[in-house]
Amino acid sequence: MKTEAGNLLADVDAQFERAAVYSHHPRGLLDQVKMCNVVHRMSFPVRDDDGSIRTVEAYRAEHSFHRLPTKGGIRFSPDVTEDEVCALASLMTYKCAIVEAPFGGAKGGVCIDPRKESEGFLERATRRYVAELNRKNMIGPAVDVPAPDYGTGEREMAWIVDTYTALNPSQLNPFACVTGKPISLHGISGRTEATGRGVAIGIAEATASAEDMEAVGLTPGIEGKRVIVQGLGKVGFHAARLLREAGARIVAIAEYDGGIASDVGIDVEAVQQHRAETGSIRGAPGTRTIERPGPVLEMECDILVPAALENQITADNANRIKARVVAEAANGPVDSVGDAILRERGILVIPDLFLNAGGVTVSYFEWLKNIQHVSPERLTSRYQEVATTRVVKALEGATGAHLSDQDFMKAVKGPDEIDLVEAALTDTIIHAYRSVHETWKSRSMPDLRVAAYTLAINRVAQSYAVQGIFP
């Protein structure tokens, strides 16, 4: 049984304890908030393509039952461990509390390398994993709702919902058993880019503060900021794309096999196209190649966005980080020692605890859509078009001005699903950041991370207290 995960669980617990002193809750209640309620380790056989049998190890951790269902992604990685899924489930509990999504935290992991396995083997492993979860009542719309994570995506979520539906034929809301599904299987528009979009929104909100930017030697706003992104997966790509659209300059990108840089800025969509054609970001047109990914993190920039895996900034390299702002797009990319070093050096860290909550936020919208059996715009879009048409015509009549047919249609068009999702996501991330920032400043806390953990601890603890579990 694997139980070591680069000390991520120890780091999460250490950050929890830093914040616990500001919460003023009884120790017993704090321990209940902190501890992982359930972790299930399983081993199961999967038939390989050649007909032989392989044993696969997997996990599912359900951290907190203060709200149900529990919610959290499933990652496919040969390095996934029990401690890792417990740590990530903990982060999900706190993350959901900060963005006020009504879930407890959960996380799952399957010890396989999706880059080395055939599609057939991945499908068989996914379906067997779901069968094992179903056997233990650890999946379901009101129980535990998985989502994509590192190494998984829409394809795996489609296999999950199909398997769950077959195993539970009388379930009224089978499509709500998992989020991050394809649109054709009752997914929701905007889920793929949700985490990256949330990261970009959070960075924009954080850098809008003149006081906070002055403290790190920057001017307010995204415009002209030099950004380095580590990891060009779904999160890193969409965060980089949207930051570039907002006026930032992407000066370097790191991937597992090396990196690229350009002082004039990188077209991330062109890089993505280059990778689709060649299998690597190395050699992308208009960039210079960096042989190893590590040095990219240590290059000069204004904002560093680690968007890959945990423990990327540690005691080994934190003193060499030259960014003024570190924006944690991944889960746990800065360990507790590295975090202390960055803090001592006056670098602003925007913590993962709310910055990468865009994924679970839009997953919440998808879950609601599946529970309600209706897309969010279907009941309102036409009504809003009619109401807006009346207003525009009244204004035209009162002013004598008239819009062209094309402009009129743009002005009165009701929202599509994606419009509602993006607006609600933007509102959620901004509200979450401001709540954390207010907690930080009003209580003179040492940093945003302590403020975020304190806010999360208080909200989870209050849920337990209201239920009468802790008087």
N, C-alpha and C positions, 0 to 999 in steps of 0.2 A: 504494500500500500504506500503510495506516495504522499508525503505530508510536508514537504519543503517547497516553498514557492517564492524564493528570493526575499523572504521575510515580509511579504506584503501584508499578511494577517497581523503580524507584530506591528507593522507600521500603522495600519488602520487603527489598531487598539491604542497605540501610543498617541495618535492624534485625537482619538476619542477622550483619552484621559487628560490631555491638555485642555480640552473644552469642558470636561465634566466639572472642573472646579468653578466654572462660571454658571453652572446650572442650578445649584442649590437643591438638588433632589436627594432623597435618601439613597445610601449606597446600594441597598437591595434593589431599588428601582433602576438605578443606573446599570447594575449588573444584568438585569433583565433586558434592558434596551440594548446592551452591548453584545450579549451572547447569541450565538447562532442556535436557533431552536431545534432544527432538525438537519442532519446531513446523511444522505443515503449513498453508500458506496456499492457499486454493483459490478459484476463481471458476467459477461454473456458471450455465447458463441455466435460467430458470424461466418457464413460460408464465403470463401474467397472465390475469385473468378476461375481458378483452376480446380475448384471442387473441394479443396482442403478446408479445414476448419481453423479459424483463428479466434482466440479469446480476447475480447475488448474490455478494457476497464473504463468505467464512467462514474460520474457523480451528479448529484443534485442537492443543493443546499437551500433550505428555506429559513431565512434568518429571523424574520419577525412575523407574528400573527396578530399584531395590533390592528392591522387592516387586512382584509381579504378581498380578492385572492392575493397570493404572493406573485411577484412579477420579476422576471430577469432573463437574460439571454442564455443561449447555449453556445459554447465555443468548442471547436474542434481543434485540438492541438496535442501533439505527442507529449508535451511538457506540462499539461494541465494537472493540478494536484488537488487534494482535498482541502488543504489550507487555502489555496488560491480561490476556489469556488466559495468557501466560507467568507473570505475577505471581500470578494466581489459582491456577494449577497448582502453583506453588511453595508457596503457603499450604496447598493440599490435601495435599501431601507431609508438611509439618510437622504439620498437623492430624491426619492419619491416624496418624502416629508417636505423638503425644501420647495419643490414645485407643486406641492399639494395635489399629487396624484394619489388616489385612494388605494394604495397597494402596500403590502409588506414586501421586503426585498427577497430575491431569490437569485440563484445562478446555477448553471449546469455546465458540465464539461465532459467531453468524450475524448479519450486518449488515442486519437488517430491524426495523421497528417493529411489534410485534404488535398495538398499539392502533389502527393505521391500516390493517392488511391484512385482507383477507377470510379466512374460514376455509379456503376452497379454496386460496388462494395460500399460506397458512401450511402446509397439508398438503403441497402439492407441493414447497415449499422444504425442508421437513423430510425428506421421503422422498429427495429428491435429495442432500441433505447426507449422509444415511446411506449412500447408494450411493457417494458420494465417499470416505467413511471406509472403507467395506468394500473399495473398490478398493485402498486403501493399507494394508490390514490394521490399521486403527486403531479397530476396534470388535469386541467379542466377549467372551464370558464369562471367558476366560483371558487376554485381551489388553488391552482398555480398555473400561470400563463407564461410560457416561454416566448422568446423573441430571438432574432439573429444576434450574433456576436462575432468575435474573431473566428474566421474560417467557415462561417455559415452565412446563408442569405435566403432569398425568396424561394429558391429551389428546395432547400431543406425544410423551410416552413410549410411548403406545399405538401411535402411527404408527411410531415407531422400531422397536419390537419386531416389528411386522407386516412392515415392510420388510426388516429383518434376517433374519427367518425365511424370507421368500420368496427372498432372495438366498443363503441357506445351508440348503437343505432337509435336509441330512444332519446338521446340528448337533444334538447330544444335549441340550444345555441352552440352547435359544434364548432362553427367557424371562430367563435370567441375563445377557443382553447389555446390559441397562439396568435401572435401579431407579427407584422413584417411579411405578410403573405403577398403574393402577386395580386394585382388589382382584379384579375379575372376570378380569383378565389376570395373575393370580398376583403381584399386589403384596402388601404387608403392612400390617396394621392399624397405625395410628399414624404412618405415614410423613409424611402431610401436615403434621401439627403437630409433627413431631419436632424440627426446628431451634428453633422457638419454645419448646417444652417444655424442651429442653436449656438454652436461655438462662435461663429462669425457675429451673431447678434450680441452674445455676451461680451466678446472682445470690444465691439463697437461701443457698448454701453459703459464698459469699464474705462476705456480710453477717452470717454467724453468728459470725465471729471478733470477740470483744470488743476485742482488741488492735488489729486493723486498723481497726475502726470508730471506736475512740477516736482513732486517728491522723488521721481525717478529720472528727472532730467529730460522729459519729453514735452512736446506741445500737445494739446488736446486733439483728439480726432484720429481717424484711421488714415486720412489722406497723406500719402507720401511715406508712410511707415514701412521700414524694411522688415520683411517677415521671412522666417525660416520655418518650414514644415517638415516634421519627421513622420514619415508614413503617408503614402499616397493611396490608401484604401478609400472606402466610401467616406469615412469621416474626414480624413486629411484632404482628399480631393475637393469635396464640396466646401469645406472651410476655406481652402486656398482660393478656389474659384470665386467665392462670394466676397472674400476680403479684397481680392484683386479688383472685382467689380466696384467695390466701395472706394477704391483709390490707393490701396496698399501696393507695395512692390514686393513680389515674391522673389527673394534673392537666392534662395537655395532650397533644395528638396532632398531628403535622405530616404533611402529604402534599404531593405535588408542586404542588398548586393552592392551598395555604393550610393553615390549621390551626384547631384548636378548643381551648378551655380551659375549665376549671371548677375553682374552688377547693375545692368539696365533693367532687369526684371524678367521673369519666366512666364511664358504663356502656358498655364497648367493644362488647358484643354489640348494644346498641341503636344504636350508631354504625354498626356494620357493616350492620345492617338498613336504616338511613337511607341509607347509600351505595348499597345494592342498589336502593333505590327511586328515588334522585335522581341517582346517578352521582358523588356527592361527599360528603365528610364535612362540608363547610361547612354551617352551619345546623342541625346535629344538635340535637335537643331537649335543653334543659338546659345548653347550652354557649354560649359567646360565640365568634364567628368572628374569626380573625386572618387578614388579607388575604394575607400572604406567609409561606412556611414558615420562612424563615431566622430571624426573631426568636423562634420557638418554642424553638429550641435554646438560646437565651440566657436563657430564663426561669428563675426561681428554682425549684430542686427538689433532692431528695436524690440521685436516681438518674436519669441520662440514658441512654436506650437508643436509639442510632442503629441503625436496622434497615432502612435503604434501600440506598444505594450507597456507593462508596468516596469518600474525600476530602471529607467533610462538615465535619470540624473541622480547620482549617488555621491557618497564621500569621495569617490575616485575622480569625478569630473566636475562637481559643482563649483569649485573654485575657478574653473576655466570657462564657465558660461559667461558670455559677453552680452547677452540680451538684457534689456531693462525690464521687460515683462515676460514672464513664462506663463503661457495659457495652456492648462492641462486638458487637452482634448481627449486623451486616452484615460483609462482608469489607473490611478496610482503610478504615473510616470516619474514622479519625484518621490524618492523614499524619505523617511523621517529625518535622517542625517543630512541628506542633500537639501531638504527643505529648510533645515535650521541654518545651513551655510548660506543659501540664497537669501534668507531673511536677514542674516547678519550683514550681508553685503548690500542690503537695501534694494534688492530686486523684488518687484511686485509679482506674487504668484496668484493667478486666478485659478482657484481649486476646481478639480474635476467634479466635486460634490454637487455643483450646480451647472458648471460650464458645459458639460457634455450630457445634460439631462434632456436635450431635445429629442433623443430617440425614444425614451420612455414617455415623454409628453405626447408625442404623436402616436405611440403605441396605445396610450390611454384613449385617444380619440378613435383609433381603429377598434379597440375593444368595445367602446360605447356604440359605435356603428354596428358592430356584430350583435350586440345585446339587443339593440333597438330594431334591428333588421331594416334599417333605412339609412341612406347616405345623408349627411348633415345638411346639404343644400336643397334636397328634394322638396322639403316642406316650406322653404322660405324664399327660394330664388325667384320664382315667378311673382310672388307677392311683392318682393322688393322692386322688381322691374316695373310693375304697375304703379306702385307708390312713387317711385322716382320719376317715372314718366309724367305723372300729374304735377309734381313739383317743377320739373324742367319746363313744361308747357305753361304753367302759371307764371314762371319767371320770364319766359319769352313774351308772354302777353303783356306783362307789366313793364318790361323794359324796351320792347320792340326789337330786341336782338333775336337772331335765329341761328341755331347751329346747323351745320351741314348734316346730311343724313348719316354720314360716317361718324361724325363727332357725337351726334345725338345717340346713336346706337351704343357707342362706347360709354357715354355718360349714364345711360339708364340700365345697362346690362346687369343682371343679377349675378351674385357670386357663384363661381363653380366650387367644387369640393376643395380644390387646391387653394383657392383664395381664402376660404374659411380656415383651412388648416394652417396656412402660413401666418395669417393674422393672429390666430389663437396662440400659435407657437411663439411668435414675436412678443405678444403680451405676457405670456407665461415666463419667458426667460428674463425679460426686463423687470417684471415684478419680483422674480426670485432674486435677481442681482441686487435690486434696491433694498429688499428686505434684509439680505445678508450685509450689504454695505451699511445700512442704518444700524444694525446690530453691532457691527464693527466700530463705527464711530461713536455711537451713543454710549457704549459701555467701555470705551477705551481699551479694546482688546488688541492683542499683539498683531493680528493679521486677519485676512479674509477667511483663511481656513478654519481658525478657531471660531470665528463668528458663524461660519456655515455649519460646523459640527454642533455648536451650541444651539442654534436655531432648530436643527434637526432633532437633537436630543430632547429639547423641550416639547416639540410637537409630538414625538412618539410617546414620551412620558405622559403627556396630557391625555393621549388616547387611552393608555392603560388606566390612568386615574379615573377617567370618565366611566370606563367599563366596570369600575369598582374592584379591579384586581389589586390595586394598591390604594388604600384609603388616604 
